[in-house]
């Protein structure tokens, strides 16, 4: 059977190229909202963190109707750290819109997700977005996209993919790069004409591949996926199997069945091959599982998700302030939460360690893990994490490490400092080009060389630089990289920081805390300008005499402290430090809190 009434598409692009904004306009012009309905911007970014940071973290489904055809749309993340989300949802679609910024052109994540789409044989539509930008360079970007497709060994048919020129913000599109258009009809028409109707078998036994998992307090776990063949009925008995695992032997019932209409999940009695549906009733369902008819258990192949490249140790908080601010503080709470995250995030790995209260958590990058940390602390969890480390591989007896493709856009006078930084971080220049008054530099650099580089890069380029990276491949170990060139200011005793103590300490470096902040021995309260830690007593009170009074403290002026965000704190911590994370605070501390024991450990390490 050929389903003329259905198209399943995904929108993929680099971060900030305008995917979610374009989906907003597609929903508005596809009749999802009433004409007088008030709709917030980036309606698909429903999570608090997504709205605050202006990024997409989870892939989400929606749909519109155009000329009698239902178009299921999947909005995907643009950050490389969340590319596992993109890889798994590409199994649900038969066509892909590749969105490219008219000024920036193809970026690292564009290359990565396009490669995945080409490997699956998907048809492509190239959408050049933001053509109304003053610095748009549409012709050059067209050439860059074609070069990228040839680079990735696209087929002749994929190289002939149509171009559509859009302004996602104003909701316009056209088939010519010389006109802006008035609405998105040219884009909708191209989707219907270029992506062919699906050829499906409705008479065959049911086969439904689960590509996503959601959770609801009332019905439990909700599976989301495309029906590969057959018809799904609400209340039907089904079996569950998995292409990559033979141990899945689950039977159950599709208690509720939903179709996606706009932003809503609408209950339905049945759905046909090709439909993207949500269902509940199978409590142990996982991403990659196949739901089949009981009399025809046959798993559908599922894409192998790329391996993680960075790991951290998550452990129970054991600082002097442990248990004071969090709701969930025990090993059991931490373990349950981390293993629950595995059910939704296919690119995450969690393993037990030798210690009962520590867990090794591996992900795609620092941001991937920092989003997990931020989500957990907002839920009331209290724990501590180690500095991020890259995951090495042993290949033919040789040590290999993950290498990233880094692209930076900087003003012409900012290239020197970038070359200098990349030299110390073992970066190798592979491409360099001019873009007006700016330069685009492309490096291959070890992943560990990029730890802590973002804040340094922004300082070096006076905030004018733009950088992004994506995993390239594993290469032989590049040698030692000195990661941290500064030391820490460490609290000497437990108490409350006072103005007099902070005034004396601020001459030694830059402080992270202000007066009245509770501190404990071994807590990092600032950064020292040189290597090596400095112990400072910020709780030290001024001794009063009969000729000097405490009111003289009013004359002491403190430099405003530098408040670290979670990402900045993760970039800052060294090998001998931990990050204490609570719902109210993020504190950096030494692994060994006692100053004398710390000094002995350092001396022992030097002696080998």
TORTOR-321951 format. One record per residue (C-alpha): x, y, z; residue number from 1; residue in three letters. Coordinates in Angstrom, 1 decimal, always signed. Example, Ala and Ser with C-alpha at 12.3 -4.5 7.8 and 13.67 -1.06 7.14 Angstrom:
TORTOR-321951
px,py,pz,bami,kollum
+12.3,-4.5,+7.8,1,ALA
+13.7,-1.1,+7.1,2,SER
This chain:
TORTOR-321951
px,py,pz,bami,kollum
+0.0,+0.0,+0.0,1,UNK
+1.2,+3.5,-0.8,2,UNK
+0.3,+6.1,+1.8,3,UNK
-0.1,+9.4,-0.1,4,UNK
-1.5,+11.1,+3.1,5,UNK
+1.6,+10.9,+5.2,6,UNK
+5.2,+12.2,+5.3,7,UNK
+7.7,+11.7,+8.2,8,UNK
+10.5,+14.2,+8.3,9,UNK
+13.3,+15.4,+10.7,10,UNK
+15.0,+18.8,+10.9,11,UNK
+18.7,+18.6,+11.6,12,UNK
+21.3,+21.4,+11.9,13,UNK
+24.1,+22.9,+13.9,14,UNK
+23.1,+24.7,+17.1,15,UNK
+21.5,+28.2,+16.7,16,UNK
+20.8,+27.8,+13.0,17,UNK
+17.1,+28.2,+13.6,18,UNK
+15.4,+24.8,+13.7,19,UNK
+13.0,+25.4,+16.5,20,UNK
+12.1,+28.9,+15.3,21,UNK
+11.3,+27.4,+11.8,22,UNK
+9.1,+24.7,+13.4,23,UNK
+7.2,+27.5,+15.2,24,UNK
+6.3,+29.0,+11.9,25,UNK
+5.5,+25.7,+10.3,26,UNK
+3.0,+25.0,+13.2,27,UNK
+1.4,+28.4,+12.8,28,UNK
+1.0,+28.2,+9.0,29,UNK
+0.0,+24.5,+9.3,30,UNK
-3.1,+25.5,+11.2,31,UNK
-2.0,+24.0,+14.6,32,UNK
-3.0,+27.2,+16.5,33,UNK
-6.1,+29.4,+16.3,34,UNK
-5.5,+32.8,+14.6,35,UNK
-5.9,+34.7,+17.8,36,UNK
-4.0,+32.2,+20.0,37,UNK
-1.1,+33.6,+22.0,38,UNK
+1.9,+31.3,+21.4,39,UNK
+5.3,+31.7,+23.1,40,UNK
+8.5,+31.6,+21.0,41,UNK
+10.3,+28.2,+20.5,42,UNK
+7.2,+26.3,+21.6,43,UNK
+9.0,+23.0,+21.1,44,UNK
+11.6,+23.8,+23.7,45,UNK
+9.3,+22.8,+26.6,46,UNK
+12.0,+22.1,+29.3,47,UNK
+13.1,+24.8,+31.7,48,UNK
+16.7,+24.3,+30.9,49,UNK
+15.9,+24.5,+27.1,50,UNK
+14.1,+27.7,+27.5,51,UNK
+16.7,+29.3,+29.8,52,UNK
+19.7,+28.4,+27.6,53,UNK
+17.9,+28.8,+24.2,54,UNK
+19.0,+25.3,+23.1,55,UNK
+17.2,+22.1,+22.2,56,UNK
+18.2,+19.1,+24.4,57,UNK
+15.6,+16.5,+23.6,58,UNK
+14.2,+15.5,+20.2,59,UNK
+10.5,+16.1,+20.1,60,UNK
+7.6,+15.1,+17.8,61,UNK
+4.9,+17.3,+16.3,62,UNK
+2.7,+17.3,+13.2,63,UNK
+0.9,+19.6,+10.8,64,UNK
-1.6,+19.1,+8.0,65,UNK
-1.1,+20.6,+4.5,66,UNK
-3.3,+19.9,+1.4,67,UNK
-4.7,+16.7,+3.0,68,UNK
-1.3,+15.3,+4.0,69,UNK
-0.2,+14.8,+7.6,70,UNK
+3.5,+15.8,+8.0,71,UNK
+5.1,+14.4,+11.1,72,UNK
+8.0,+16.6,+12.1,73,UNK
+10.8,+15.8,+14.6,74,UNK
+12.8,+18.8,+16.0,75,UNK
+16.3,+17.7,+17.0,76,UNK
+19.1,+19.1,+19.1,77,UNK
+22.0,+21.0,+17.5,78,UNK
+24.7,+20.5,+20.1,79,UNK
+27.2,+17.7,+19.4,80,UNK
+26.8,+16.5,+23.0,81,UNK
+23.2,+15.5,+22.3,82,UNK
+23.8,+13.9,+18.9,83,UNK
+22.6,+10.5,+20.3,84,UNK
+19.1,+12.0,+20.3,85,UNK
+19.5,+12.8,+16.5,86,UNK
+20.9,+9.3,+15.6,87,UNK
+18.0,+7.4,+17.2,88,UNK
+15.1,+9.5,+15.8,89,UNK
+16.4,+9.3,+12.2,90,UNK
+15.1,+5.7,+12.2,91,UNK
+11.5,+7.2,+12.4,92,UNK
+11.7,+9.3,+9.3,93,UNK
+12.1,+8.9,+5.5,94,UNK
+13.3,+12.4,+4.7,95,UNK
+15.5,+15.1,+6.3,96,UNK
+15.6,+18.9,+6.1,97,UNK
+19.2,+20.0,+6.5,98,UNK
+19.1,+23.5,+7.9,99,UNK
+22.1,+25.8,+7.3,100,UNK
+22.7,+29.3,+8.5,101,UNK
+23.0,+31.7,+5.5,102,UNK
+26.0,+33.5,+7.2,103,UNK
+27.8,+30.7,+9.1,104,UNK
+27.4,+27.9,+6.5,105,UNK
+27.9,+24.2,+7.4,106,UNK
+29.4,+23.8,+10.9,107,UNK
+30.8,+20.7,+12.7,108,UNK
+27.4,+19.3,+13.8,109,UNK
+25.9,+19.9,+10.3,110,UNK
+28.6,+17.5,+9.0,111,UNK
+28.0,+14.9,+11.7,112,UNK
+24.2,+14.7,+11.4,113,UNK
+24.3,+14.9,+7.6,114,UNK
+26.7,+12.0,+7.5,115,UNK
+24.2,+9.9,+9.6,116,UNK
+21.3,+10.8,+7.3,117,UNK
+23.4,+9.9,+4.2,118,UNK
+24.4,+6.5,+5.7,119,UNK
+20.7,+5.7,+6.2,120,UNK
+20.0,+6.6,+2.6,121,UNK
+17.5,+9.4,+3.5,122,UNK
+16.4,+11.9,+0.9,123,UNK
+17.4,+15.5,+1.7,124,UNK
+16.1,+19.0,+1.3,125,UNK
+18.7,+21.7,+1.9,126,UNK
+17.1,+24.7,+3.7,127,UNK
+19.3,+27.8,+3.8,128,UNK
+17.9,+29.8,+6.7,129,UNK
+18.2,+33.4,+7.9,130,UNK
+18.6,+34.8,+4.4,131,UNK
+17.4,+38.1,+5.8,132,UNK
+20.7,+38.5,+7.9,133,UNK
+22.7,+41.5,+6.9,134,UNK
+25.8,+39.3,+6.6,135,UNK
+24.1,+36.5,+4.7,136,UNK
+26.3,+35.0,+1.9,137,UNK
+23.8,+32.7,+0.3,138,UNK
+25.8,+31.8,-2.9,139,UNK
+28.9,+30.8,-1.0,140,UNK
+26.9,+28.7,+1.5,141,UNK
+25.2,+26.8,-1.4,142,UNK
+28.7,+25.9,-2.7,143,UNK
+29.8,+24.9,+0.8,144,UNK
+26.9,+22.6,+1.3,145,UNK
+27.5,+20.8,-2.1,146,UNK
+31.2,+20.5,-1.2,147,UNK
+30.1,+18.9,+2.2,148,UNK
+27.8,+16.4,+0.4,149,UNK
+30.6,+15.4,-2.0,150,UNK
+33.0,+15.1,+1.0,151,UNK
+30.6,+12.7,+2.6,152,UNK
+30.2,+10.6,-0.5,153,UNK
+26.6,+11.4,-1.1,154,UNK
+24.9,+9.5,-3.9,155,UNK
+24.0,+11.3,-7.2,156,UNK
+20.4,+11.6,-6.1,157,UNK
+21.4,+13.2,-2.8,158,UNK
+23.6,+15.6,-4.6,159,UNK
+20.6,+16.7,-6.7,160,UNK
+18.7,+17.7,-3.5,161,UNK
+16.5,+20.8,-3.9,162,UNK
+17.4,+24.1,-2.1,163,UNK
+14.8,+26.1,-0.3,164,UNK
+15.6,+29.6,+1.0,165,UNK
+13.9,+30.6,+4.3,166,UNK
+13.6,+33.2,+7.0,167,UNK
+12.4,+31.1,+10.0,168,UNK
+11.8,+34.2,+12.1,169,UNK
+9.5,+35.9,+9.6,170,UNK
+8.0,+32.6,+8.3,171,UNK
+8.8,+33.0,+4.6,172,UNK
+10.4,+30.7,+2.0,173,UNK
+11.2,+30.7,-1.7,174,UNK
+12.8,+28.5,-4.3,175,UNK
+15.1,+31.3,-5.5,176,UNK
+17.9,+32.9,-3.5,177,UNK
+17.1,+36.3,-4.9,178,UNK
+13.6,+36.6,-3.3,179,UNK
+12.3,+36.2,+0.2,180,UNK
+8.8,+34.9,-0.4,181,UNK
+5.7,+35.6,+1.6,182,UNK
+5.0,+32.3,+3.4,183,UNK
+6.2,+28.7,+3.9,184,UNK
+4.1,+27.2,+1.0,185,UNK
+7.2,+26.7,-1.2,186,UNK
+8.8,+24.7,+1.6,187,UNK
+5.6,+22.6,+2.2,188,UNK
+5.2,+21.9,-1.5,189,UNK
+8.9,+20.8,-1.8,190,UNK
+8.4,+18.4,+1.1,191,UNK
+5.4,+16.8,-0.6,192,UNK
+7.0,+16.6,-4.0,193,UNK
+10.5,+15.6,-3.1,194,UNK
+9.8,+13.1,-0.3,195,UNK
+7.9,+10.2,-1.9,196,UNK
+4.8,+8.6,-0.3,197,UNK
+5.6,+5.6,+1.9,198,UNK
+5.2,+2.1,+0.5,199,UNK
+4.0,+0.0,+3.5,200,UNK
+2.4,-3.3,+4.2,201,UNK
-0.7,-3.0,+6.4,202,UNK
-1.7,-6.6,+6.1,203,UNK
+1.5,-8.0,+7.6,204,UNK
+1.8,-8.7,+11.3,205,UNK
+2.5,-5.7,+13.6,206,UNK
+6.1,-4.4,+13.9,207,UNK
+6.7,-1.1,+15.8,208,UNK
+10.3,+0.2,+16.4,209,UNK
+10.6,+2.2,+19.7,210,UNK
+12.9,+5.3,+19.1,211,UNK
+12.1,+7.3,+22.2,212,UNK
+10.8,+7.0,+25.7,213,UNK
+8.7,+9.4,+27.8,214,UNK
+7.3,+9.0,+31.3,215,UNK
+4.0,+10.0,+32.9,216,UNK
+3.1,+9.7,+36.6,217,UNK
-0.4,+8.3,+35.8,218,UNK
+0.4,+5.7,+33.1,219,UNK
+4.1,+5.0,+33.6,220,UNK
+6.5,+4.6,+30.7,221,UNK
+5.4,+5.8,+27.3,222,UNK
+7.0,+4.3,+24.1,223,UNK
+7.3,+6.5,+21.0,224,UNK
+8.0,+5.0,+17.6,225,UNK
+7.0,+4.4,+14.0,226,UNK
+4.9,+1.5,+12.9,227,UNK
+7.1,-0.4,+10.3,228,UNK
+4.3,-2.7,+9.1,229,UNK
+0.8,-3.9,+10.1,230,UNK
-1.8,-2.1,+12.3,231,UNK
-1.6,-1.3,+16.0,232,UNK
-4.8,-1.6,+18.1,233,UNK
-5.4,-0.2,+21.5,234,UNK
-5.8,-3.1,+24.0,235,UNK
-4.0,-5.6,+21.7,236,UNK
-1.7,-8.3,+23.1,237,UNK
+1.9,-7.8,+21.9,238,UNK
+5.4,-9.3,+22.3,239,UNK
+8.7,-7.2,+22.7,240,UNK
+12.1,-8.2,+21.2,241,UNK
+15.3,-6.4,+20.4,242,UNK
+17.6,-6.7,+17.4,243,UNK
+20.9,-6.2,+19.4,244,UNK
+19.8,-8.2,+22.6,245,UNK
+18.4,-11.7,+22.7,246,UNK
+17.4,-11.6,+26.4,247,UNK
+14.3,-9.5,+25.9,248,UNK
+11.2,-11.6,+26.5,249,UNK
+8.4,-9.3,+27.4,250,UNK
+4.7,-9.8,+26.8,251,UNK
+1.9,-7.3,+27.5,252,UNK
-0.9,-5.1,+26.2,253,UNK
-1.0,-1.8,+24.4,254,UNK
-3.3,-0.2,+27.0,255,UNK
-3.4,+3.3,+25.5,256,UNK
-2.5,+4.3,+21.9,257,UNK
-2.0,+8.0,+20.9,258,UNK
-1.4,+9.8,+17.6,259,UNK
+0.5,+13.1,+17.6,260,UNK
-1.6,+16.0,+16.4,261,UNK
+0.2,+19.4,+16.6,262,UNK
+1.5,+19.6,+20.1,263,UNK
-1.1,+17.2,+21.6,264,UNK
-1.2,+13.4,+22.0,265,UNK
-4.7,+12.3,+20.9,266,UNK
-6.0,+8.9,+21.9,267,UNK
-6.9,+6.6,+19.0,268,UNK
-8.2,+3.0,+18.6,269,UNK
-5.8,+2.0,+15.9,270,UNK
-2.9,+3.3,+13.8,271,UNK
-1.5,+2.1,+10.5,272,UNK
+2.0,+1.4,+9.1,273,UNK
+4.0,+4.6,+8.7,274,UNK
+2.3,+6.4,+11.6,275,UNK
+4.4,+7.7,+14.5,276,UNK
+2.5,+6.8,+17.7,277,UNK
+2.8,+6.8,+21.5,278,UNK
+1.7,+3.9,+23.6,279,UNK
+1.6,+2.9,+27.3,280,UNK
+1.1,-0.4,+29.1,281,UNK
+4.6,-2.0,+28.6,282,UNK
+6.4,-0.9,+31.8,283,UNK
+9.8,-2.3,+30.8,284,UNK
+10.0,-1.1,+27.2,285,UNK
+13.3,+0.5,+26.1,286,UNK
+14.7,+2.5,+23.2,287,UNK
+15.6,+0.1,+20.4,288,UNK
+13.0,-2.5,+21.3,289,UNK
+10.5,-3.8,+18.7,290,UNK
+6.8,-4.3,+19.6,291,UNK
+5.5,-7.2,+17.5,292,UNK
+2.4,-9.3,+17.0,293,UNK
+2.5,-12.3,+19.4,294,UNK
+2.5,-14.8,+16.5,295,UNK
+5.3,-13.0,+14.5,296,UNK
+8.1,-12.0,+16.8,297,UNK
+10.7,-10.3,+14.5,298,UNK
+12.9,-7.5,+15.7,299,UNK
+13.6,-4.5,+13.4,300,UNK
+17.3,-3.3,+13.1,301,UNK
+18.2,-0.3,+15.2,302,UNK
+21.1,+2.1,+14.7,303,UNK
+24.2,+1.6,+16.8,304,UNK
+24.7,+4.7,+18.9,305,UNK
+28.2,+6.2,+18.8,306,UNK
+30.2,+5.6,+22.0,307,UNK
+30.7,+8.2,+24.7,308,UNK
+34.1,+10.1,+24.9,309,UNK
+34.1,+11.7,+28.4,310,UNK
+33.5,+10.3,+31.9,311,UNK
+33.0,+11.7,+35.4,312,UNK
+32.7,+10.0,+38.8,313,UNK
+29.4,+10.8,+40.5,314,UNK
+29.5,+10.1,+44.3,315,UNK
+27.6,+10.7,+47.5,316,UNK
+28.4,+14.1,+49.0,317,UNK
+30.7,+13.6,+52.0,318,UNK
+31.7,+17.2,+52.7,319,UNK
+31.1,+18.8,+56.2,320,UNK
+27.9,+20.4,+54.8,321,UNK
+26.5,+17.1,+53.4,322,UNK
+22.8,+16.6,+53.8,323,UNK
+22.0,+20.2,+54.7,324,UNK
+20.5,+21.4,+51.4,325,UNK
+19.4,+18.4,+49.4,326,UNK
+16.3,+16.2,+49.4,327,UNK
+17.9,+13.1,+47.9,328,UNK
+21.3,+12.5,+49.4,329,UNK
+21.9,+8.7,+49.8,330,UNK
+23.6,+6.2,+47.6,331,UNK
+20.3,+4.5,+46.8,332,UNK
+18.8,+7.8,+45.6,333,UNK
+21.8,+8.6,+43.4,334,UNK
+22.0,+5.1,+41.9,335,UNK
+18.3,+5.0,+41.1,336,UNK
+18.3,+8.4,+39.4,337,UNK
+21.4,+7.7,+37.3,338,UNK
+20.1,+4.3,+36.1,339,UNK
+16.7,+5.9,+35.4,340,UNK
+18.4,+8.4,+33.1,341,UNK
+19.7,+5.5,+31.0,342,UNK
+16.2,+4.6,+30.0,343,UNK
+15.7,+7.9,+28.2,344,UNK
+19.3,+8.8,+27.1,345,UNK
+20.8,+6.2,+24.8,346,UNK
+24.2,+7.9,+24.5,347,UNK
+24.8,+7.8,+28.3,348,UNK
+26.6,+5.0,+30.2,349,UNK
+26.5,+4.4,+33.9,350,UNK
+28.7,+1.8,+35.7,351,UNK
+29.3,+0.8,+39.3,352,UNK
+32.8,+1.3,+40.7,353,UNK
+34.8,-0.4,+43.4,354,UNK
+33.3,+2.0,+45.9,355,UNK
+29.7,+1.4,+46.8,356,UNK
+28.9,+5.2,+46.8,357,UNK
+30.5,+6.1,+43.5,358,UNK
+29.4,+5.6,+39.9,359,UNK
+31.2,+6.1,+36.6,360,UNK
+29.1,+8.2,+34.2,361,UNK
+30.1,+8.5,+30.6,362,UNK
+28.7,+10.8,+27.9,363,UNK
+29.3,+12.7,+24.7,364,UNK
+30.9,+15.8,+26.2,365,UNK
+31.1,+18.2,+29.1,366,UNK
+27.8,+19.8,+28.2,367,UNK
+26.0,+16.4,+27.9,368,UNK
+27.0,+15.6,+31.5,369,UNK
+26.6,+19.2,+32.9,370,UNK
+22.9,+19.2,+31.7,371,UNK
+22.4,+15.9,+33.6,372,UNK
+24.0,+17.4,+36.7,373,UNK
+21.9,+20.6,+36.5,374,UNK
+18.7,+18.6,+36.0,375,UNK
+19.4,+16.4,+39.0,376,UNK
+20.2,+19.3,+41.3,377,UNK
+16.9,+21.0,+40.3,378,UNK
+15.1,+17.8,+41.2,379,UNK
+16.6,+18.0,+44.8,380,UNK
+19.6,+15.7,+44.5,381,UNK
+22.8,+16.4,+46.4,382,UNK
+26.1,+14.7,+45.3,383,UNK
+29.6,+15.4,+44.1,384,UNK
+31.4,+14.9,+40.8,385,UNK
+35.0,+14.6,+39.7,386,UNK
+36.8,+16.5,+36.9,387,UNK
+35.9,+15.2,+33.4,388,UNK
+38.3,+12.7,+31.8,389,UNK
+38.4,+11.5,+28.3,390,UNK
+37.9,+7.8,+27.5,391,UNK
+41.0,+6.2,+25.8,392,UNK
+40.9,+3.1,+23.6,393,UNK
+43.6,+0.4,+23.2,394,UNK
+44.0,-0.4,+19.5,395,UNK
+46.7,-2.9,+18.5,396,UNK
+48.5,-2.4,+21.8,397,UNK
+48.7,+1.4,+21.2,398,UNK
+46.8,+4.0,+23.2,399,UNK
+44.3,+6.1,+21.2,400,UNK
+42.3,+9.1,+22.3,401,UNK
+39.2,+11.0,+21.0,402,UNK
+40.0,+13.9,+18.7,403,UNK
+37.5,+16.7,+18.0,404,UNK
+37.0,+18.8,+14.9,405,UNK
+37.0,+22.4,+16.2,406,UNK
+35.8,+25.4,+14.1,407,UNK
+36.4,+28.9,+15.4,408,UNK
+35.3,+32.2,+13.8,409,UNK
+37.3,+35.1,+15.1,410,UNK
+38.2,+38.7,+14.0,411,UNK
+41.4,+38.9,+11.9,412,UNK
+43.4,+40.3,+14.7,413,UNK
+42.3,+37.4,+17.0,414,UNK
+43.9,+34.6,+15.1,415,UNK
+47.4,+34.8,+16.8,416,UNK
+46.2,+34.1,+20.3,417,UNK
+44.0,+31.1,+19.0,418,UNK
+47.1,+29.6,+17.3,419,UNK
+49.1,+30.0,+20.5,420,UNK
+46.4,+28.2,+22.6,421,UNK
+46.0,+25.4,+20.1,422,UNK
+49.8,+24.9,+20.0,423,UNK
+49.8,+24.2,+23.8,424,UNK
+46.7,+21.9,+23.5,425,UNK
+48.2,+19.8,+20.6,426,UNK
+45.7,+21.2,+18.0,427,UNK
+46.5,+20.8,+14.3,428,UNK
+45.3,+23.4,+11.8,429,UNK
+43.6,+21.7,+8.8,430,UNK
+41.7,+24.6,+7.1,431,UNK
+41.7,+28.3,+7.1,432,UNK
+39.5,+30.7,+5.2,433,UNK
+38.4,+34.4,+5.2,434,UNK
+34.8,+35.4,+5.8,435,UNK
+34.7,+39.2,+5.2,436,UNK
+36.5,+40.8,+8.2,437,UNK
+36.6,+37.5,+10.1,438,UNK
+38.6,+34.3,+9.8,439,UNK
+37.4,+30.7,+10.1,440,UNK
+39.9,+28.3,+11.4,441,UNK
+39.5,+24.5,+11.6,442,UNK
+41.6,+22.4,+13.9,443,UNK
+41.8,+18.7,+14.9,444,UNK
+42.5,+18.8,+18.6,445,UNK
+42.4,+16.1,+21.4,446,UNK
+39.1,+16.3,+23.4,447,UNK
+41.1,+16.7,+26.6,448,UNK
+42.7,+19.8,+25.1,449,UNK
+39.3,+21.5,+25.0,450,UNK
+38.5,+21.0,+28.7,451,UNK
+38.3,+24.5,+30.2,452,UNK
+39.1,+26.2,+26.8,453,UNK
+35.7,+27.9,+26.2,454,UNK
+36.1,+30.6,+28.9,455,UNK
+39.7,+31.2,+28.0,456,UNK
+38.7,+31.5,+24.3,457,UNK
+36.1,+34.1,+25.0,458,UNK
+38.6,+36.1,+27.1,459,UNK
+41.3,+35.9,+24.4,460,UNK
+38.9,+37.1,+21.7,461,UNK
+37.2,+39.8,+23.9,462,UNK
+33.9,+38.0,+23.5,463,UNK
+33.8,+38.3,+19.7,464,UNK
+34.9,+34.7,+18.9,465,UNK
+32.5,+31.8,+18.1,466,UNK
+33.7,+28.2,+18.6,467,UNK
+32.0,+24.8,+18.2,468,UNK
+33.3,+21.2,+18.0,469,UNK
+32.2,+17.7,+17.3,470,UNK
+33.8,+14.3,+17.7,471,UNK
+36.0,+13.4,+14.7,472,UNK
+37.7,+10.1,+15.4,473,UNK
+40.1,+8.2,+17.7,474,UNK
+43.8,+8.9,+16.9,475,UNK
+47.1,+7.8,+18.6,476,UNK
+47.8,+9.6,+21.9,477,UNK
+49.2,+13.1,+21.3,478,UNK
+51.3,+13.4,+24.5,479,UNK
+51.0,+15.4,+27.7,480,UNK
+48.8,+18.5,+27.8,481,UNK
+49.2,+20.9,+30.8,482,UNK
+45.5,+21.6,+31.7,483,UNK
+45.6,+23.9,+34.7,484,UNK
+48.1,+26.8,+34.9,485,UNK
+46.6,+28.4,+38.0,486,UNK
+46.2,+27.2,+41.6,487,UNK
+43.4,+27.5,+44.1,488,UNK
+42.8,+29.6,+47.2,489,UNK
+41.8,+27.1,+49.9,490,UNK
+39.9,+27.8,+53.1,491,UNK
+42.1,+27.2,+56.1,492,UNK
+39.3,+26.5,+58.7,493,UNK
+35.6,+26.0,+59.0,494,UNK
+33.3,+29.0,+59.8,495,UNK
+31.8,+32.0,+58.1,496,UNK
+33.7,+34.3,+55.8,497,UNK
+34.1,+37.8,+57.2,498,UNK
+35.1,+41.1,+55.5,499,UNK
+38.5,+41.3,+57.3,500,UNK
+39.5,+37.8,+56.3,501,UNK
+38.4,+38.3,+52.7,502,UNK
+40.2,+41.6,+52.4,503,UNK
+43.4,+40.0,+53.3,504,UNK
+42.7,+37.0,+51.0,505,UNK
+41.8,+39.0,+47.9,506,UNK
+45.4,+40.2,+47.5,507,UNK
+46.4,+36.6,+46.9,508,UNK
+44.0,+36.0,+43.9,509,UNK
+40.4,+36.3,+42.7,510,UNK
+37.7,+35.2,+45.1,511,UNK
+34.5,+33.1,+44.4,512,UNK
+32.7,+34.0,+47.7,513,UNK
+31.5,+37.1,+49.6,514,UNK
+31.2,+38.0,+53.2,515,UNK
+28.8,+35.8,+55.2,516,UNK
+29.3,+32.7,+53.1,517,UNK
+29.7,+29.5,+55.2,518,UNK
+33.0,+27.7,+54.4,519,UNK
+34.8,+24.6,+55.6,520,UNK
+38.4,+23.5,+55.7,521,UNK
+39.5,+22.3,+52.3,522,UNK
+36.9,+24.3,+50.3,523,UNK
+38.2,+26.2,+47.3,524,UNK
+37.2,+29.9,+47.7,525,UNK
+39.2,+31.5,+44.8,526,UNK
+41.8,+31.2,+42.1,527,UNK
+45.5,+31.9,+42.6,528,UNK
+47.3,+33.5,+39.6,529,UNK
+50.2,+31.0,+39.7,530,UNK
+50.4,+27.2,+40.0,531,UNK
+50.2,+25.8,+43.4,532,UNK
+47.5,+26.1,+46.1,533,UNK
+47.5,+28.8,+48.8,534,UNK
+45.8,+28.3,+52.1,535,UNK
+43.9,+31.4,+53.3,536,UNK
+41.9,+32.1,+56.5,537,UNK
+38.8,+34.0,+55.4,538,UNK
+37.2,+33.5,+58.8,539,UNK
+39.8,+35.5,+60.6,540,UNK
+38.4,+38.3,+62.8,541,UNK
+40.3,+41.5,+63.6,542,UNK
+41.3,+41.6,+67.3,543,UNK
+39.7,+44.6,+69.0,544,UNK
+41.5,+46.9,+71.3,545,UNK
+40.4,+49.8,+73.5,546,UNK
+41.7,+52.2,+70.8,547,UNK
+40.3,+50.4,+67.7,548,UNK
+36.7,+49.4,+67.0,549,UNK
+35.0,+47.1,+64.7,550,UNK
+33.5,+50.0,+62.8,551,UNK
+36.8,+50.5,+61.1,552,UNK
+35.9,+47.5,+59.0,553,UNK
+33.6,+49.7,+57.1,554,UNK
+36.6,+51.2,+55.4,555,UNK
+37.7,+47.8,+53.9,556,UNK
+36.6,+47.6,+50.3,557,UNK
+36.1,+44.1,+48.8,558,UNK
+36.3,+43.4,+45.1,559,UNK
+33.0,+41.8,+44.0,560,UNK
+33.5,+38.0,+43.9,561,UNK
+33.5,+36.0,+40.7,562,UNK
+30.4,+33.8,+40.8,563,UNK
+31.0,+30.5,+38.9,564,UNK
+28.3,+28.8,+36.9,565,UNK
+28.1,+25.0,+36.9,566,UNK
+30.0,+24.8,+33.5,567,UNK
+32.7,+27.2,+34.7,568,UNK
+33.1,+25.2,+37.9,569,UNK
+33.5,+22.0,+35.9,570,UNK
+36.1,+23.7,+33.7,571,UNK
+38.0,+25.0,+36.7,572,UNK
+38.3,+21.8,+38.9,573,UNK
+41.6,+19.9,+38.9,574,UNK
+42.5,+16.3,+39.4,575,UNK
+42.7,+16.7,+43.2,576,UNK
+39.4,+18.5,+43.4,577,UNK
+35.7,+17.7,+43.4,578,UNK
+32.6,+19.7,+42.7,579,UNK
+29.9,+19.6,+45.4,580,UNK
+26.5,+20.0,+43.8,581,UNK
+23.4,+20.8,+45.9,582,UNK
+20.0,+22.4,+44.9,583,UNK
+21.2,+25.7,+46.5,584,UNK
+24.9,+25.8,+45.8,585,UNK
+27.8,+24.6,+43.7,586,UNK
+31.1,+24.4,+45.7,587,UNK
+34.6,+23.4,+44.7,588,UNK
+36.5,+21.4,+47.3,589,UNK
+39.7,+19.5,+47.7,590,UNK
+39.5,+15.7,+47.7,591,UNK
+41.5,+15.7,+50.9,592,UNK
+40.1,+18.4,+53.1,593,UNK
+42.7,+18.3,+55.9,594,UNK
+45.6,+20.7,+54.9,595,UNK
+48.4,+18.6,+56.6,596,UNK
+47.2,+15.3,+54.9,597,UNK
+47.0,+17.2,+51.6,598,UNK
+50.6,+18.4,+51.9,599,UNK
+51.8,+14.8,+52.8,600,UNK
+49.9,+13.4,+49.8,601,UNK
+51.6,+16.0,+47.5,602,UNK
+55.0,+15.2,+48.9,603,UNK
+54.4,+11.5,+48.4,604,UNK
+53.3,+12.0,+44.8,605,UNK
+56.5,+14.0,+44.0,606,UNK
+58.7,+11.2,+45.4,607,UNK
+56.8,+8.8,+43.2,608,UNK
